[in-house]
Each structure stands twice: as C-alpha cells, then as structure tokens.
Amino acid sequence: MNDAIFKFVRPHFLTMQGYSSAGMEAGKDEEKIYLNANENPYSLPGLEGLNRYPEPQPLALLEAFARNYGIENNQLVITRGADEAISVLVRTFCEPHKDRILVNPPTFGIYGVYTSTLPCEALNVPLIKKDGAFHLDHETIIAKARDPENHIKIVFLCSPNNPTGTSFSHDVITEICDELEGHAVIVLDEAYTEFSNTGSMVKDLESTPNLIILRTLSKACAFAGMRMGCMLCADTDFIELVKTKMMETYPIPRLSIEAAFHVLSPEIQTIAKENIVKILSERTRMEKALSTNEHVTHVYPSDANFLLLEMKDANDFCTFAARNNVIIRDFSSKPETANCLRLSIGTPEENDLVLELLEKFSAQNTATTS
C-alpha cells in the first residue's frame, strides 16, 4: 500500500464493503450456465450475447491495455472514457464542503464540474501567458497545494492541455509531483498525448508514487462513440480499491469491450498511428494558413489535434461558420481565452472549408465597413 495515495482516500472508503456483483463473484465462462444474475435467458435476434452482463473489468482487455501502455494489468482500471475516471477520483479523495482540487485555467471544465457536484470547490492557479504561449505556474501550484488551509486533495494537470494545446515539461510535472508527495495526489490527464512530441509519463509511474495518469481511446484511436479509457497508477492496492468500491457495478458495455479488442490490435493501431500523422500534417498546414488571415490575431502553438485561435471577432466567426454548417467551439467569453475559439483538425476537405469560410467572412466584414 502506497501512503502517497492512500493518505488522501476518504476514510470511510477504506472500511466500507463494496458491492460484489454476480459477475464479480463467478466470472464469465462460455462453458458454464449462469443462473445467478437474473438475466433474461433469451437473446433478441441480431443481439446475441447482449442478454448477459459483461465482466466488469475483463482480464483479457486489461492485458491488452497494459501491453499498449507498457505497464502491468493490475496497474489500471478500465473506465468509460477519461471522464468517468475524473468523477471517480474526485469522489474517492474529496470530502464534500471541505476539500478542494487545484486546476489551471484555461483547462478542461469537467474537473470543476464534477467537483462542484459533491459539492467541493476548485482553487484556480491560472496558466501564465508568456511569449505567445501558455505555461504552468508551477511554483504557485506547489505553494497553494502545500498550504494546509487550502485543503487541496488533487492537483489536475492536463498535458497536452485542453483548450490551449500546450504540452508541459515532464521535468516540471515531476517537480510538482516530488514537491507535493504527502500533500496531494497529482492526476495527469493525457487524453491527447498521442498527438504530442512530449509523449506520455507512463514510464514515470513507478518512480512517482503520488501520480495517477488518465488515458482514453476517444481521440487518437477515433473511439469517442464507444467511451473507453483507463486510469493508470503504480499502486496496485489503490487500483483494486477503485475496482471493488468506486466503479459502477458493470461500467463497460459488451459492445464497447468487443470493439476495444479490435482497436487495440496491432493492425488497427498501425492505422491509428498513420491517421495521427495525417492530423499532425493538417495541423501544421492550418496553423500556417490561419496565421496569415487578417482576422486571426494569434495561433497558439499546439501539441494536440486542435488549435486555439485568437481573433478580432471569434464569436461572430463561430456564428457565421455555424450558419454554414461548420461547428467550432467558442471560448471567447471566458476571461482566460478572451476572443478565442478552438478549432478541431478535420480532414483536408473539412479544413479547406474552414479556410474558405474565413475568407468569405473577411470579405463580408470588409464590405460592411467600406
């Protein structure tokens, strides 16, 4: 048991009895007859097998994830995307009306949303905007999280960060982990790491006892519609606690499980990596093209599959694009991303359409003002 993690688990979770489902107690074996889970014995046509509950954490799928990420199969929990892992971790560590998380806006809003549902609060240490990019204020993060009056249980770091696209230095993240060991748990959200030059910190799990990493198949593996991700931690006792006490009884649908085996196969992973290369090439092309447009005031450097753009009139352009059936994420009303929008990198044809719309938007505005 790793005290760097277990020290922060809410005490009642350590002693409470988790629910043991029929699937947990008996496992799944095609050779056996199961009359223990109140399942309907009659499959419907075309839906064969879906009358049976799936294994909550299928060992074969755990092994497939473990091979992909270079860890042991008892060092991960399968979740419905990274979002479920965020919710589980907030509930595991934060006492309502007392504890807080620390986040670095602008960042993924779900961290704060799940925290407020307990309810708990989020303490903001905004990213520093310098030299046309966003940077972690790591010294302030460390100081705020070490202060016992702030009651920080989790520091959420997203790298590459959503919506800025910024990857943060592994050395800086390691320093935060080292300085906060015994003070807080560090949750590193690596939803976009496959697109980055910086890469994953999975290899640092063993040497960083207070680090938990979140991964997902939604982005790089084009699997958003199946909701499949995982939580990685070197502490196998903590992973077992999450599996047995914190997760939903049957979290992963059978079809998602079957599809995930396909996605994690070497053949499909090869195709996924080829698609990443295409997306990165398009990101470079779009960055250059957008930088020359008179309505774009800045294109922030990105290590993800999207670009954060600062514009003279981001909200108006998002509205104009939507009227032409192109939906872009508008961040212009948020103080940390004033006049900004986030553009996901699409196919070359979709990206060309965005550039065409931007030219039409510019011409329309020029005509209006002349």
C-alpha positions in Angstrom: 0.0 0.0 0.0 1.4 3.4 -1.1 0.8 6.1 1.5 1.4 8.8 -1.1 -2.0 7.8 -2.5 -3.9 6.1 0.4 -3.3 9.0 2.7 -5.8 11.0 0.7 -8.5 8.5 0.3 -11.7 9.4 2.2 -11.5 7.2 5.4 -14.9 5.6 5.0 -13.9 4.1 1.7 -11.1 2.2 3.3 -13.5 0.3 5.6 -16.8 0.2 3.7 -17.9 -3.0 2.0 -18.1 -2.7 -1.8 -20.9 -4.3 -3.7 -20.0 -7.8 -5.2 -22.0 -8.4 -8.3 -22.8 -11.8 -9.7 -20.2 -11.2 -12.4 -17.5 -10.3 -9.9 -18.2 -13.4 -7.8 -18.4 -16.0 -10.6 -16.5 -14.5 -13.5 -17.6 -15.3 -17.1 -17.0 -18.6 -18.9 -18.8 -19.6 -22.1 -18.8 -23.3 -21.0 -20.9 -22.5 -17.9 -24.6 -22.0 -17.4 -25.3 -18.8 -15.4 -28.5 -18.6 -13.3 -27.0 -16.2 -10.8 -27.6 -12.7 -12.2 -31.4 -12.5 -13.0 -30.6 -12.1 -16.7 -33.1 -12.8 -19.4 -32.1 -16.2 -21.0 -33.5 -15.3 -24.4 -31.3 -13.1 -26.7 -33.1 -11.0 -29.2 -32.4 -11.5 -33.0 -29.3 -9.8 -34.0 -28.4 -9.0 -30.4 -27.0 -12.4 -29.4 -25.0 -12.3 -26.2 -26.3 -8.9 -25.1 -28.7 -10.5 -22.7 -25.8 -11.3 -20.4 -23.9 -8.8 -18.2 -20.3 -8.4 -19.3 -17.3 -8.9 -17.0 -16.9 -5.6 -15.1 -13.1 -5.5 -15.8 -12.3 -8.2 -18.4 -8.8 -9.6 -17.8 -8.0 -10.0 -21.4 -8.9 -6.3 -22.1 -6.8 -5.2 -19.1 -3.9 -7.1 -20.6 -4.5 -5.5 -24.0 -4.4 -2.0 -22.4 -1.4 -2.9 -20.3 0.6 -4.1 -23.4 -0.3 -0.9 -25.2 0.8 1.4 -22.3 3.8 -0.7 -21.1 2.5 -1.4 -17.6 1.2 -4.4 -15.6 -2.5 -5.4 -16.0 -3.1 -4.8 -12.3 -2.0 -1.2 -12.6 -5.0 0.1 -14.5 -8.8 0.4 -14.3 -10.9 0.5 -17.4 -13.3 3.4 -17.5 -15.9 5.0 -19.8 -13.5 7.4 -21.3 -11.3 9.6 -19.1 -14.4 11.5 -17.8 -15.5 8.6 -15.6 -12.1 8.4 -14.1 -12.2 12.1 -13.2 -15.5 11.7 -11.5 -14.4 8.6 -9.6 -11.2 10.2 -8.4 -12.9 13.3 -7.1 -15.4 11.2 -5.1 -12.6 9.0 -3.8 -10.4 11.8 -2.4 -12.6 14.9 -1.7 -14.8 15.3 1.4 -17.9 17.4 0.5 -17.9 21.0 1.8 -14.3 20.6 2.9 -11.7 19.5 0.4 -10.7 21.2 -2.9 -9.0 20.4 -6.1 -6.4 22.6 -7.9 -6.8 23.4 -11.6 -5.0 25.6 -14.1 -7.5 27.6 -16.2 -8.0 27.7 -19.1 -8.3 23.9 -18.9 -10.8 21.1 -19.2 -14.0 22.2 -17.5 -15.1 18.8 -16.3 -12.6 18.9 -13.4 -14.5 21.7 -11.8 -18.0 20.4 -12.8 -17.5 17.0 -11.1 -16.0 18.7 -8.1 -19.0 21.1 -7.7 -21.4 18.2 -7.8 -20.1 16.8 -4.4 -20.1 19.8 -3.6 -16.5 20.8 -3.3 -14.6 23.8 -4.6 -11.8 24.2 -7.2 -8.8 26.5 -6.5 -7.6 28.2 -9.6 -3.9 28.8 -10.4 -4.2 30.2 -14.0 -1.7 29.4 -16.7 0.8 32.1 -17.4 0.6 33.6 -20.8 4.1 34.5 -22.0 5.9 34.7 -25.4 2.7 33.8 -27.2 2.1 30.5 -25.3 0.7 29.2 -22.0 2.9 27.9 -19.2 2.3 26.2 -15.8 2.8 28.5 -12.8 4.4 25.5 -11.0 5.8 27.5 -8.1 2.4 28.8 -7.2 0.8 25.4 -7.7 3.2 23.9 -5.3 2.8 26.7 -2.7 -1.0 26.6 -2.8 -1.2 22.8 -2.7 1.2 22.6 0.3 -0.7 25.1 2.3 -3.0 23.0 4.6 -5.5 25.8 4.9 -6.4 25.2 1.2 -7.4 21.6 1.8 -6.1 20.5 -1.7 -6.5 16.8 -2.3 -6.0 16.6 -6.1 -3.9 18.7 -8.5 -5.3 18.2 -12.0 -2.8 18.7 -14.8 -3.8 18.3 -18.5 -1.0 17.8 -20.9 -1.4 18.5 -23.8 -3.9 20.9 -22.3 -7.4 21.4 -23.5 -8.2 24.1 -24.9 -4.7 25.6 -25.2 -3.0 22.6 -26.9 0.0 23.1 -24.6 2.3 20.2 -23.5 4.0 20.8 -20.2 7.6 19.8 -19.5 7.9 16.3 -17.9 10.6 17.8 -15.6 8.2 20.4 -14.3 5.4 17.9 -13.8 7.9 15.6 -11.9 9.0 18.5 -9.8 5.3 19.2 -8.9 4.8 15.5 -8.0 8.0 15.4 -5.9 7.2 18.6 -4.0 3.6 17.6 -3.3 4.2 14.0 -2.2 2.4 13.7 1.1 0.5 16.9 0.3 -1.7 16.0 -2.7 -2.4 13.5 -5.4 -1.4 14.5 -8.9 -3.8 13.5 -11.7 -2.2 13.9 -15.2 -4.8 13.9 -18.0 -3.1 12.6 -21.1 -6.1 12.4 -23.4 -4.2 14.0 -26.3 -0.7 12.6 -25.6 -0.5 10.5 -28.8 -0.5 13.8 -30.8 2.3 15.3 -28.8 6.1 15.4 -29.2 6.4 15.4 -25.4 4.8 12.0 -25.0 3.4 10.1 -22.1 4.7 10.0 -18.5 3.6 6.3 -18.0 7.2 5.3 -17.7 7.5 7.6 -14.6 4.6 5.9 -12.7 6.9 3.6 -10.6 9.2 6.4 -9.6 6.4 8.9 -8.8 4.1 7.4 -6.1 1.6 10.2 -6.0 0.9 10.2 -9.8 -2.2 8.9 -11.5 -2.5 9.1 -15.3 -5.6 9.1 -17.3 -5.8 7.8 -20.9 -8.5 7.5 -23.5 -9.2 5.8 -26.8 -11.5 8.6 -27.8 -9.1 10.9 -29.5 -6.1 9.2 -31.2 -8.0 5.9 -31.7 -11.2 7.5 -33.1 -13.3 5.7 -30.5 -15.3 8.6 -28.9 -18.6 6.9 -29.6 -17.7 3.8 -27.6 -16.5 5.6 -24.4 -13.4 3.7 -23.4 -10.4 4.8 -21.4 -8.5 3.9 -18.3 -6.8 5.1 -15.1 -3.2 4.1 -14.5 -1.4 4.0 -11.2 1.7 2.1 -9.9 -0.1 1.3 -6.6 -1.9 -1.9 -7.3 -3.8 -1.8 -3.9 -5.3 1.6 -4.9 -6.3 0.2 -8.3 -8.0 -2.7 -6.5 -9.9 -0.3 -4.2 -11.2 1.6 -7.2 -12.3 -1.5 -9.0 -14.1 -3.0 -6.0 -15.5 0.1 -4.2 -15.6 3.1 -6.6 -16.7 1.9 -10.0 -20.2 1.2 -11.3 -21.2 -2.5 -11.0 -21.0 -3.1 -14.8 -19.3 0.0 -16.1 -18.3 -1.2 -19.6 -20.9 -2.3 -22.2 -20.2 -5.6 -24.0 -20.1 -3.9 -27.5 -17.5 -1.4 -26.2 -15.4 -4.3 -24.8 -15.5 -6.2 -28.1 -14.7 -3.1 -30.2 -11.9 -2.2 -27.9 -10.1 -5.5 -28.5 -10.3 -4.6 -32.2 -9.0 -1.1 -31.7 -6.1 -2.3 -29.6 -5.0 -4.9 -32.1 -1.6 -4.3 -33.8 -3.2 -4.0 -37.2 -5.7 -1.2 -36.1 -3.0 0.5 -34.0 -0.9 0.8 -37.1 -3.8 2.5 -39.0 -4.5 4.8 -36.0 -0.9 5.9 -35.9 -1.0 6.7 -39.7 -4.1 8.8 -39.1 -2.3 10.7 -36.4 0.5 11.6 -38.9 -2.2 12.9 -41.2 -3.8 15.0 -38.5 -0.5 16.5 -37.4 0.3 17.4 -41.1 -3.0 19.1 -41.4 -2.4 20.9 -38.1 0.8 22.3 -39.4 -0.9 23.4 -42.7 -3.8 25.0 -40.9 -1.5 26.8 -38.4 0.4 28.4 -41.3 -2.7 29.3 -43.3 -4.6 30.8 -40.3 -1.6 32.8 -39.2 -1.8 34.9 -42.4 -5.5 35.8 -42.1 -6.2 39.4 -41.1 -8.9 38.4 -38.7 -6.7 35.9 -36.8 -4.5 37.8 -34.3 -2.7 34.8 -32.9 -2.5 31.0 -33.3 -1.3 29.4 -30.1 1.3 26.6 -30.5 -0.4 23.2 -30.2 0.7 19.7 -29.3 -2.8 18.2 -29.7 -5.3 17.6 -32.5 -6.8 21.2 -32.3 -5.7 24.8 -32.5 -6.6 27.7 -30.2 -7.1 30.8 -32.2 -7.3 34.4 -31.0 -9.4 36.5 -33.4 -10.7 40.0 -33.7 -14.2 38.7 -33.6 -14.2 35.0 -32.6 -17.8 34.9 -31.6 -19.0 36.4 -34.8 -17.0 33.9 -36.9 -18.3 30.9 -34.9 -21.8 32.2 -35.6 -21.0 32.6 -39.3 -19.5 29.2 -39.5 -22.5 27.6 -37.8 -24.8 29.2 -40.3 -22.7 27.4 -42.9 -23.0 24.0 -41.1 -19.5 24.1 -39.6 -19.5 24.0 -35.8 -16.4 25.4 -34.0 -16.0 25.7 -30.2 -16.3 29.3 -29.0 -14.2 30.2 -25.9 -14.4 33.9 -26.5 -16.5 34.7 -23.4 -14.0 33.2 -20.9 -11.5 35.7 -19.4 -8.5 33.4 -19.9 -9.4 32.9 -23.6 -11.0 36.2 -24.5 -11.6 36.4 -28.2 -10.5 32.8 -28.8 -12.0 29.8 -30.5 -10.9 26.2 -30.5 -10.7 24.5 -33.9 -10.5 20.7 -34.1 -8.4 19.5 -37.0 -10.6 17.7 -39.5 -10.0 16.1 -42.9 -8.2 18.2 -45.6 -11.6 18.9 -47.2 -13.2 20.0 -43.9 -10.2 22.2 -43.1 -10.3 23.7 -46.6 -13.9 24.6 -46.0 -13.0 26.4 -42.7 -10.4 28.5 -44.7 -12.9 29.3 -47.4 -15.4 30.4 -44.8 -12.8 32.6 -43.1 -12.1 34.3 -46.5 -15.9 34.8 -47.0 -16.2 36.1 -43.5 -13.3 38.6 -44.1 -14.8 39.7 -47.4 -18.3 40.2 -45.8 -16.8 42.3 -43.0 -14.8 44.4 -45.4 -17.8 45.1 -47.5 -19.8 46.0 -44.4 -17.2 48.5 -43.1 -16.4 50.1 -46.5 
